Amino acid sequence: MSLKKKLLTAAAVVAALAVLAGVTFFLRPARVALCLTHIREPLSGFHSQTVTVEGKPLHYLATGPADGPVVVLVHGLGGSAEDWLNLAPYLTRAGYRVYIPDLFGYGRSPKPADFSYSVRDQAAVVAGFLDAMQLKQVDLAGWSMGGWITQLVAIAYPERVHKLILFDSVGLYAPPSWNTSLFTPANPQELDQLEALLMPHPPAIPAFVARDVVRVSDERAWIIHRAVDSMLTGRDTTDNLLPTLKMPVLLEWGSVDRITPLALGQKMHLLVPQSELVVADGCGHLAPRQCTNVLGPRMVDFLKR
């Protein structure tokens, strides 16, 4: 084959790959974005690993110096370990070893059909993760539903939690004033409503992206429904348990959070006398991802003291 034909063939292959990539991104933008995040993680110092918990391979991310004091971060409903990618670097720069598990049903962990997905059973998973990793005592942080889960761990195993950090956390008995079915949006309009709950002034979502996000939501809706239904029973609320906590507690909150209003953080602050409350002005429920410039330094300062 002549050089000219080789160049034309190579150009045709490149063009075909470009078209394929464009079509894939148009049809599955959410999956493409997640794959790109997974590719970037090792470049940013995050290492993808698994450990056996309750007989299943629980996925987690690890970052920071191996000999540093340990912080474990627990994501919320519908989330994953990637939700902490903006906040974790504040910890690693301060010398902490950070472990970020994907709870069962989320991220790259299994989605067992026979699991309840209740906060109490997820708390048992987090405790099992500490056991599997041979972590005798850690600083523990949770966001939203993850905050409720970490409260239960700290209450059940106070000797294993050195300090507790709760970000825009649920856990108190407070029936939501908004439609919880929006956590599994069935169409782009409901997705817009969910985004408005999660953050002030949400950006517009392109129609092709919204369609794919709704598709992904539909695939995991059964997990979200089990978790929400369990939480709405009020069985595992912590109103009467929080005052028993003895370890230092930091509460970090977005001032305009509509999912877990600041009033809930203020109530937790009253229930836990040794707690501190930090408020990020103008931030919503996604404050740990969008307002890290405020929350990250205060978190490190709390842990260092």
N, C-alpha and C positions, 0 to 999 in steps of 0.2 A: 504494500500500500504506500502510495506517495505521501510525502509530508503534508501536502495540501489536504488530501483526503483524511489523514489522521487528525489534523487540526479541525476540519469540518465535523468529523465524528465526535471529537472531544467537545466541541462547542454544542453539538446537538444533545449530548449526554448532560452537559451542564444546564442547558436550557430546560431539558425534560425534568431534571431534578429540581430546578427552581420552580417550575410549574407545579410539580408534585408537592413541594414544600408549601407553596402558596395555597394550594387547594386544601392541604391538611390543616394549615393554620385557619383557613376560613371555616372549615367544617368542625374542627376540634380546637378552638383557640385556648380553652381552659386547660386541656390536656397538654398542649404544646407549652404553655406558660409554666405549668408544673414541671414538665420534663426539663425545661431550661433552668428552673430553680434547682432541681436535683443535680444538674450538671455543674452549676456554679458553687454548690455547697462545699465540696472539697477545696475549691480554690479560695474559699473564705475561711478555711480551717474547721469546717464541720464534717464530721465523719459518721457515715451511716452504718449502724450496727444492729444486731438483734441479740436478745437474751431470752431464755425460756422462762415464762411466767405462767403458772397454772397449766402447764403442759403445752403451751402455745408460744410461737416465736414473736415476742413483742419487739417492735422496731423502736429505735431511739437514735437521736443525734448526740454526739459527744464533741466537745470543743474545750479549749483552754488547757493550761498546763496540767499534766497528769498528776503532779504532786500538790496541786492547789486545793484549798478547802472547797467542799462540794456544794453546789447549788443545783437543785432539781426543779425544773419548770414544767407545769402541767397546763395544757391548753384547755379551751372551753368547748362548748357544744358546737358540733360541725367543724371544729378546727383540726389542727395538726401541729406537729413539731415546728413546721415552717413559720407558724405565727409568731415565734419568738426570735426570728432571725435578726430583727432590728434591735432588740433589747439585749440579747445575749452578749454582743461584743463589749458592752459596758462592763460586764462581769469578767470576761476573759482578759480585758486590758488591766483589770484590777487584780489579776492573778488567780481567779477562781476557775475550778474545773466545773463545767456545766454539762448536765445530762438532761435531755429533753425527750421524754417518751411520747410515742403515739399511743393513746389509749386504745383499748380494743374497740373496733368499729370505725376507727379514724386513721387517716394518713396511710402509712404502709404496714400497719398492723392488721392481723386477721379480723374478720367480721363474723364471728361465730353466731349461728342462728339460735343456739340455745342459751345465749348470754342475755341477762336482763337489761344491761346498759343503764342501770340505776346508779346514782352517785355513790351509794353505799358499796355496791359491788365494784365500781371503778376505784373507790378508795382502797379496797382489798387488792386490786391490781397494782396500784401505786406502792402499797406496802410490800407486795410480792416482788416488785421491781427493786426496791431497796434491799430486800433479802437476796435476790439473785445477783445483785451487783456488790453484795457484801458491804453495804453502806450502813454503818452503825448509827451515825448521826449526820444530819444534813441541814442546810438552810433550804426551806421549801417554799415555793411560790406557785400560785395558781391564779388563773384569769377566768372570770365569769363562772361557768360551771366548774372549771378547774379549781377556782377558789373554794367552792363548796366542798369539792372532793378533798382538797388539802386541809380544810378545816377538820373534816372527819378523821383524816390521818393524824393530825396534830392532837386531836382530842383522844383518840384511841391509843396513840403511841407517843406521849409527850416527851419521853426520854430520847426519842429518835429525831425530834425536830428542835434544832438549836434556835432558829428564828423563823417566823412565818410572815410571808408577804402575800397580801391579797389585792388583786387588781380588779376593780369594777366587779366585785364578786356577788354572786347570789348565795343563798343559804338561809336567810331569815324568812319567816313566814310572811310573804307579801305577794298575793296573787297578782299577776301582771295585768296592767290596764290596757295592753295592746294585744293584738291577735297573734297568738303563738303559732298559728299555722303558717305564718310568713317565714318561719325558719325553714320551711320546705316550699319555696315559691313555685307555683304551678305555671306561671307565665311571666313575661317580661315586666308587666305592670306590677305584679306582686314583688318581683325582684327590686323594682324601684322603691317600693314601700319599705322593704327590708333594709335597703341601703340608707334610706332616710332615718330609720330607727337607729342604725349602727353609727352614723356619723353626721355631723352638721354639714350642710352644703355638699352632698355627694356629687361626684362627677357623673356626667352622662355616660351610660354604657352603650356602646354600639350594638345594633340589633343582632348581628351575627354572634357577638360575644354573649349577649343575654340569652340567646337560644341555647348555647352550649352550657352555660351555667345552670339553666333550668333543667337541661338533660341530666347533668351530673347530680343535681339536687334530687331528681326523681329516682335515681339509682340507689341513693342512700337514705331515702325518706323514711323507710321502715325503722332504721336505727334511731333517727332523730325523734320519731314518734314515740318509740319505746322510752327513750330518755326523758322526753318532755312529760309524757303521761305519768311516769314514776315521780318526777319532781313535783308535779301539780297535786299529788296526793298529800303533800306536806308531811310525809312520814319521817323524813330525815332532816327536818329543819333544825337549825342550831341556836335558836334564840336562847334557850335555857342552858346550852352547853358552852357557848363562847365565854361566859364569865369564869369558867373553870380553867381556862388557859393560863399558864404561868410564864410561857416564853415571851420574849418581846415580839410584838406584832406591828407590821407596817401596813397601812391601808393606802393604796394609791388609786385615785379616782379622776375620771373626766367630769368636769363641772356641768356639762350639758348632756350627760349620759341619759338616754331615754329607755334603755333596756333595764339597767339597774341604776335608778336615779341616785344622785348624791345623798339624798336623805337616808338611803340604806347604809351608805358608808358612814354617815354621821351617827346612825343608830348603833352600828357595830363598834364605832369608836367609844360610845358611851358604855356598851356592854363589856368592853375589854379595857379596863383602866390603864393598863401599861401599853396601850397602842398609840401609834402616831398616825395622823391623817394628812396626806399630801394631796392637794387638788390641782389638776392641770386645767387652767382656765381655757375655755373655748373648745375643749376636747370632748369627744363622745365615748361610746363604748369601746371603740378601737384605740383608745389612748395608749395602751402598751405597744402598739405598732406605729401609731401616727404621731405620738407626742413623747418619744423617747428622750428628746433633748431636755425635757423637764423631769420625767420619771426615772430615767436611767441613772443620772448622778445622785439623786436622792436615795435610790435603792442601794447603790454602792456605799454611800455614806452611812446608811442604816446598818448595813452588814459589817462595815469596818469598825463601827463603834462598839 
